[in-house]
Amino acid sequence: MRKELLELVNNTIVYKYDLPHTSLIIDKTIFSTCNDKCYEIANQNDLAEIIYNSIIEYSFNEFEIDGNDYNDLLEVAFQERIRFNEDDSDEVQLKYGFFGEVVLYATLKVIYGIDTLISKGYFYSPIENSEAKGYDSYHLVENNSKIQLWFGETKFHKSYTQALNDVLGKISTSLSDSYLQRNLLAIRQNKDRLNISGSTIETILQSWAKNPKIVIIDELVKHNIELVYPIFILFEENKKGFDESIKAIPEYIQNKYTVPTFGLSVPYTLYFILMPISNVKAVKTEVLSWIKLKKPLL
């Protein structure tokens, strides 16, 4: 990642506190298996800069970026790696999924230090001209003591209730063996494009390609691979301020949902990343205007 962009992310996405928070009397969500994380934005215009400038890293693997012109890559990204159509109405453009997915990528990469397994751009089909299917991010942690697949979900809406309903309405599907296997199949199809040379995951996928009868979920369990599922919610801060905006999230979830038994055989960790924004529409509108104007990158 470019030094200027890395510094921008670090200076803009500011950690506030974990949930549960005792003194503020805010619980973590009933779905969370560990603490939720709460962040604020130091400068709203800088968040738009992060989204606009991170589109390249979100869309391409590192080896595709090295030595190539960034402006050319941005053009290619909008042609074949990310949904953007100048003929779409403003209403449709403001609903594009890449806004939240790009911030999720930047947060996991910079704030959490998690390397990309494969860029989300590979799963977009220009023929379908719709949002890329599957999880919203594909990241990997592998060292001597642990192997984790980070498959995140993100929603970037003005209404936190809409964002939560969109995610939690399908969470039983997202956290299931069948959905995980379909995503791993999509990754296997792109095994030559993975950023995991020499890793256990690469070995497992290669073995699976040679012997499709392998039960891939069993292989993950055998190698003690864990699934980490961060749910990143970006939403409009209410008039009562940051803390009250955060507090509304676990309260709404507790009042509306019960936690199901997930059909997932792989051990998992689930938590929320919460980020109130002062003006959601303004951020998205700014990014869209820069795309149309072909604003120079950092």
C-alpha positions, 0 to 999 in steps of 0.5 A: 500500500502507498505510504501516503494512503497508509498514513491517511488510514492511520490518521483518519480511522481512530479507535475509541473503545471496545464493547462491552463498555462498563462506564458507558453501560454499553453491551457488546452484541448478542452475536459477538464471540469477543469484544466489538470495536468502535471507531470514529472518523477524524475527518469526513473528507479524508474518509472519502479520500481513503475510499477513492484511493483504496479502490486499486488495492481493493480491486487488485492483488499486490503483484498486479499493482507493482510497476503499473500506472495507478491511473490506468489501474483505476480505469481498469478497476471500474471496467472489470473489477468493481461495479460502476456505471455512469448511466446508473441513476444517483440513487443506484450509484449511492447504493453501490456495495464497494463503498463499505467493502473498500473501507473494510479492506483498508481497515483490515489491512492497515489497522489490523495488519491482515494480509489479503488472501485474494482481492475482491475484484476477482469475483466481479463479473462485468457481464452480470454488472451487479455486486460481486457475490460472496463474502465482502473480504478475503484475508489470511493470517498464517503463522506457526501458532494459528491459521485464520481465514478472515471473511468479512461482511460490511454495510454502509447505510444511513440507517443502522437498522437497514444495515443490521437487517441486511447482514443479520437477515442472512447470517445463518447462510453466511455462517454455514458449511455450504456457503463457506465451501462455495466461497472456497470453490471460488477461491480455488478457481483463482488459486494461481492469483492467491497471495499465499505462496507456500502456505497451508491454505495453498497446499489444501486448495491444490490437494482439493483441485487434484482430488475434488472428493476431498471434504474441504470443511474437514480439511480446514478442521484437521489443520486447525483453521479458524474463521474470523467474521468481522461485521463492519457497520458504517452508519449515520451518527444520530443527533445525540452523538457518538456514544448514543449512536454506538449504544443503539446497535446492541440494543436494536439487535437484542430487541429484534434478533435471537442468535441461531445455531449456525451450521458451521463446523469450522471454529469461528470468531464473530464481532462487530466493527462500528463506525458512525459517520456524520453524513453518509450521503456526503461521503459517497457523493464526494467519492462519486464526483471524484470518479467522474472527474478522474481526480488524481490519486495520492 
